Amino acid sequence: MIDIALVGTGGMMPLPNRYLSSMICRVNGKMILFDCGEGTQVSLKLLGWGYKNIDFICFTHFHADHISGLPGLLLTIKNTERTEPVHFFGPVGLKRIVESLCVIAPEISFEMIFHEWGPGLNQYQIDNDLSLRALPLQHRAPCYGYRLDLIRRGKFDPERAKKNNVPLQIWSKLQKQNDAEIVYGNKTYRSDMVLGPERRGLALAYCTDTRPTPGLPGFVSGADLFICEGLYGDEYEKAASHMHMSYSEAAEIAKKGNVKELWLTHFSPALTHPKQQLHNATRIFKNTVAGKDRMTKTLKFDEEQD
């Protein structure tokens, strides 16, 4: 399963009850943070998920409302006595920008590993079951959308194990270890020799600060949850001129991508009551929600649904 929380849902500038852009998820014992606007660590404190286990920080782009909360957050993570590396993802220039911000946070005690998206990198395998993908978007600065895919391995199939002459003594190990290979009795056995077909997994997509692009519907296709910017409720011309999206444009992408649910985020400071404009999205894609800070959801595999 994947636990998800909107940490901050504001765009451009924070409001008293709305911090700037950030989203976090928990999956496979890891925490992955997307963007880190001003106030992120305050909202994370209110959320109560902790800081020490943030293993990955992914930036859509380097505008201040998406990255200005980073130095303080890194110092807070340092104060948890974390020693494990933290991986950073973002457009080209990521290492230079993060290290520049760390001039005011110089006592980081853990290694920072940088992955810059580009022609040679658009996907990263976090572990055997979890992958992170990035898609170039259309904004005033280099910007990327993100997608997490959590695969669901097949069920253990004893008949398949018998058919493949897998010794009973290693059934359990092959069942528990995805893509495992075990040498037993001078012969190699693989997990796929005891597992049935792969089952439907889970997918989460996150996209903010962009115009609609041709590749977006396919990129978010079939996602269980699509989190997308809705900076302007119904002001299409303003959205277009500022390289952002309106509610209706986000809803069109959700509809074309056949996602299960759409959460709108990254609201303009002028949009003080985002729900009042929600009809602009729901008339196109019914299962749309106006996000708010620290709104949470758990994505579950089909057999885990209530």
C-alpha positions as CSV (number, residue, x, y, z in Angstrom):
1,M,0.0,0.0,0.0
2,I,1.0,3.7,-0.3
3,D,0.2,6.3,2.3
4,I,-0.1,9.8,0.8
5,A,-0.4,13.3,2.4
6,L,-0.6,16.7,0.8
7,V,1.8,18.7,3.0
8,G,1.3,22.1,1.4
9,T,-1.3,23.1,-1.2
10,G,-0.4,26.7,-1.9
11,G,1.2,28.3,-4.9
12,M,3.3,31.5,-5.2
13,M,3.0,32.6,-1.5
14,P,2.0,30.9,1.7
15,L,-1.2,31.8,3.6
16,P,-1.9,31.4,7.3
17,N,-3.7,28.1,6.8
18,R,-2.0,27.0,3.5
19,Y,1.7,26.2,3.2
20,L,3.5,26.1,-0.1
21,S,3.8,23.1,-2.5
22,S,4.8,19.7,-1.0
23,M,3.5,16.1,-1.0
24,I,4.9,13.1,0.9
25,C,4.2,9.4,0.7
26,R,5.2,6.3,2.7
27,V,5.8,3.1,0.8
28,N,7.9,-0.1,1.4
29,G,9.3,1.4,4.6
30,K,10.5,4.6,2.8
31,M,9.3,8.2,2.8
32,I,9.4,10.2,-0.5
33,L,9.0,13.9,-0.4
34,F,7.9,15.8,-3.5
35,D,8.8,19.5,-3.5
36,C,9.6,21.5,-0.4
37,G,8.1,24.9,-0.3
38,E,8.2,27.4,2.6
39,G,6.5,25.9,5.7
40,T,7.0,22.3,4.6
41,Q,8.7,21.2,7.9
42,V,6.0,22.9,10.0
43,S,3.2,21.1,8.2
44,L,5.2,17.8,8.4
45,K,5.4,18.4,12.1
46,L,1.6,18.8,12.3
47,L,1.2,15.7,10.1
48,G,3.2,13.7,12.6
49,W,4.9,11.3,10.2
50,G,8.4,12.3,11.4
51,Y,11.5,13.4,9.4
52,K,14.2,10.8,9.9
53,N,12.9,8.4,7.3
54,I,12.7,10.8,4.4
55,D,14.9,8.9,2.0
56,F,14.1,10.7,-1.3
57,I,13.3,14.3,-2.1
58,C,12.0,15.0,-5.6
59,F,11.7,18.5,-7.1
60,T,9.5,19.4,-10.0
61,H,11.5,22.6,-10.6
62,F,13.5,25.2,-8.8
63,H,11.1,28.1,-8.3
64,A,11.2,29.3,-4.7
65,D,7.6,28.2,-3.8
66,H,8.8,24.6,-4.5
67,I,12.2,24.6,-2.9
68,S,12.6,27.4,-0.3
69,G,11.8,25.2,2.6
70,L,14.7,22.8,2.0
71,P,17.5,24.3,4.1
72,G,15.4,24.2,7.3
73,L,14.1,20.7,6.6
74,L,17.6,19.4,6.0
75,L,18.7,20.8,9.4
76,T,15.7,19.2,11.0
77,I,16.5,15.8,9.4
78,K,20.1,16.2,10.6
79,N,18.9,16.8,14.2
80,T,17.2,13.4,14.1
81,E,20.8,12.0,14.0
82,R,20.2,10.5,10.6
83,T,23.3,9.0,9.0
84,E,21.9,7.2,5.9
85,P,22.2,9.0,2.6
86,V,19.3,11.1,1.2
87,H,18.7,10.9,-2.6
88,F,17.6,14.1,-4.5
89,F,15.9,14.2,-7.9
90,G,15.3,17.2,-10.1
91,P,16.2,19.0,-13.4
92,V,19.7,19.7,-14.5
93,G,21.4,22.0,-12.0
94,L,20.0,20.2,-9.0
95,K,23.3,19.6,-7.3
96,R,24.5,23.2,-7.7
97,I,21.2,24.6,-6.3
98,V,20.9,22.3,-3.3
99,E,24.5,22.9,-2.3
100,S,24.0,26.6,-2.7
101,L,21.0,26.5,-0.4
102,C,23.1,24.5,2.1
103,V,25.4,27.5,2.6
104,I,22.9,28.4,5.3
105,A,22.6,24.8,6.5
106,P,26.3,23.8,6.5
107,E,26.3,21.0,9.2
108,I,24.5,18.3,7.3
109,S,25.6,14.9,8.7
110,F,24.4,12.6,6.0
111,E,25.5,12.1,2.4
112,M,23.4,13.8,-0.3
113,I,23.2,11.8,-3.6
114,F,22.0,13.7,-6.7
115,H,20.1,12.4,-9.7
116,E,19.5,15.0,-12.5
117,W,16.8,14.1,-15.0
118,G,17.7,14.4,-18.7
119,P,18.2,12.3,-21.8
120,G,20.1,9.6,-19.9
121,L,17.8,9.4,-17.0
122,N,14.0,9.4,-16.8
123,Q,13.4,6.4,-14.5
124,Y,14.9,5.2,-11.2
125,Q,14.3,1.8,-9.6
126,I,13.9,2.5,-5.9
127,D,13.7,-1.2,-5.0
128,N,12.6,-4.4,-6.7
129,D,8.9,-3.4,-6.4
130,L,9.0,0.4,-6.6
131,S,9.9,2.6,-9.5
132,L,10.0,6.4,-10.0
133,R,9.5,8.0,-13.4
134,A,9.8,11.6,-14.6
135,L,8.2,13.4,-17.5
136,P,9.4,16.8,-18.9
137,L,6.7,19.4,-18.6
138,Q,6.0,22.9,-20.1
139,H,6.7,25.8,-17.7
140,R,8.8,28.9,-17.4
141,A,11.7,26.8,-16.0
142,P,12.7,23.2,-16.6
143,C,10.0,21.2,-14.8
144,Y,9.1,17.5,-14.4
145,G,6.1,15.5,-13.4
146,Y,6.5,12.3,-11.4
147,R,5.0,8.9,-11.3
148,L,5.4,6.1,-8.7
149,D,4.6,2.5,-9.6
150,L,4.4,-0.2,-7.0
151,I,4.1,-3.6,-8.5
152,R,2.2,-6.5,-7.0
153,R,3.9,-9.8,-7.4
154,G,1.9,-13.0,-8.2
155,K,0.6,-15.3,-5.5
156,F,2.5,-18.3,-4.5
157,D,1.5,-21.2,-6.7
158,P,2.5,-24.6,-5.2
159,E,1.4,-26.4,-8.4
160,R,3.8,-24.2,-10.4
161,A,6.6,-25.0,-7.9
162,K,6.0,-28.7,-8.2
163,K,5.8,-28.5,-12.0
164,N,9.2,-26.8,-12.0
165,N,10.7,-29.3,-9.6
166,V,11.5,-26.7,-7.0
167,P,12.7,-28.3,-3.8
168,L,10.2,-27.8,-0.9
169,Q,13.1,-26.4,1.3
170,I,13.4,-23.2,-0.7
171,W,9.7,-22.5,-1.5
172,S,9.5,-19.9,1.2
173,K,12.6,-18.0,0.3
174,L,11.6,-17.8,-3.4
175,Q,8.1,-16.6,-2.4
176,K,9.4,-13.8,-0.2
177,Q,12.2,-12.5,-2.3
178,N,11.2,-10.8,-5.6
179,D,13.5,-11.7,-8.5
180,A,15.4,-14.0,-6.2
181,E,17.8,-16.6,-7.6
182,I,18.8,-19.4,-5.2
183,V,21.4,-22.1,-6.0
184,Y,20.3,-25.4,-4.3
185,G,21.8,-28.8,-5.1
186,N,23.9,-27.3,-7.9
187,K,20.9,-25.9,-9.7
188,T,19.5,-22.3,-9.9
189,Y,15.9,-21.6,-9.0
190,R,14.0,-18.3,-9.6
191,S,11.1,-16.7,-7.9
192,D,9.0,-16.8,-11.1
193,M,9.2,-20.6,-10.8
194,V,6.9,-20.5,-7.7
195,L,4.8,-17.4,-8.3
196,G,1.7,-16.9,-10.5
197,P,1.1,-14.0,-12.9
198,E,1.9,-10.4,-11.6
199,R,-1.2,-8.8,-10.2
200,R,-2.4,-5.2,-10.6
201,G,-0.2,-2.8,-8.6
202,L,-0.6,0.8,-7.5
203,A,0.3,4.1,-9.2
204,L,0.6,7.7,-8.0
205,A,1.2,10.6,-10.3
206,Y,2.2,14.2,-9.2
207,C,2.2,17.1,-11.6
208,T,2.4,20.8,-10.9
209,D,3.4,24.1,-12.7
210,T,2.9,23.3,-16.3
211,R,0.6,23.7,-19.3
212,P,-1.2,20.6,-20.5
213,T,1.3,18.6,-22.6
214,P,0.5,15.8,-25.1
215,G,2.4,13.2,-23.1
216,L,0.7,13.8,-19.8
217,P,-2.5,11.7,-20.2
218,G,-0.4,8.7,-21.1
219,F,2.1,9.4,-18.3
220,V,-0.7,9.4,-15.6
221,S,-2.7,6.6,-17.4
222,G,-4.5,4.4,-14.9
223,A,-3.1,6.0,-11.8
224,D,-5.0,5.3,-8.6
225,L,-4.4,8.9,-7.6
226,F,-3.4,11.9,-9.8
227,I,-2.3,15.0,-7.9
228,C,-2.3,18.0,-10.2
229,E,-2.0,21.7,-10.0
230,G,-5.1,23.9,-10.2
231,L,-3.6,27.3,-9.8
232,Y,-6.5,29.1,-11.4
233,G,-10.1,27.8,-10.9
234,D,-11.7,29.0,-14.1
235,E,-9.3,31.7,-15.5
236,Y,-8.0,29.9,-18.6
237,E,-6.3,32.9,-20.2
238,K,-4.4,33.7,-17.0
239,A,-3.4,30.1,-16.6
240,A,-2.1,30.0,-20.2
241,S,-0.2,33.2,-20.0
242,H,1.5,32.2,-16.7
243,M,2.3,28.6,-17.9
244,H,-0.1,27.0,-15.4
245,M,-3.3,25.0,-15.5
246,S,-6.9,25.7,-14.7
247,Y,-9.2,23.2,-12.9
248,S,-10.8,22.2,-16.1
249,E,-7.5,21.5,-17.9
250,A,-6.4,19.3,-15.0
251,A,-9.7,17.4,-15.1
252,E,-9.3,16.9,-18.9
253,I,-6.0,15.2,-18.3
254,A,-7.5,13.0,-15.6
255,K,-10.3,12.0,-17.9
256,K,-8.0,11.2,-20.8
257,G,-5.7,9.3,-18.5
258,N,-8.5,7.3,-17.0
259,V,-7.2,7.8,-13.5
260,K,-9.3,6.7,-10.5
261,E,-9.2,10.0,-8.6
262,L,-7.9,13.6,-9.0
263,W,-6.7,15.9,-6.2
264,L,-6.2,19.5,-7.1
265,T,-3.4,21.5,-5.4
266,H,-1.1,24.5,-5.8
267,F,-3.8,27.1,-5.5
268,S,-3.4,30.8,-6.2
269,P,-3.4,33.0,-3.1
270,A,-6.4,34.7,-4.7
271,L,-8.2,31.4,-4.6
272,T,-9.1,31.5,-0.9
273,H,-11.9,28.9,-1.1
274,P,-10.8,26.3,-3.7
275,K,-13.9,24.2,-3.2
276,Q,-16.1,27.0,-4.6
277,Q,-14.5,26.5,-8.1
278,L,-14.6,22.7,-7.9
279,H,-17.5,22.5,-10.4
280,N,-15.2,23.5,-13.1
281,A,-13.4,20.2,-12.7
282,T,-16.2,17.8,-11.6
283,R,-18.3,18.6,-14.7
284,I,-15.5,17.0,-16.7
285,F,-14.1,14.5,-14.2
286,K,-16.5,13.7,-11.4
287,N,-14.1,12.1,-8.9
288,T,-12.1,15.3,-8.3
289,V,-11.3,16.7,-4.8
290,A,-10.0,20.2,-3.9
291,G,-6.9,19.4,-1.8
292,K,-6.0,20.9,1.6
293,D,-3.0,20.8,3.8
294,R,-2.4,17.4,5.5
295,M,-5.2,15.7,3.6
296,T,-4.3,12.0,3.6
297,K,-5.2,8.8,1.7
298,T,-4.0,5.2,1.7
299,L,-3.9,3.4,-1.7
300,K,-4.5,-0.3,-1.2
301,F,-4.1,-3.3,-3.4
302,D,-7.4,-4.7,-4.8
303,E,-7.6,-7.5,-2.3
304,E,-6.9,-5.1,0.6
305,Q,-9.8,-2.8,-0.2
306,D,-12.4,-2.3,2.6
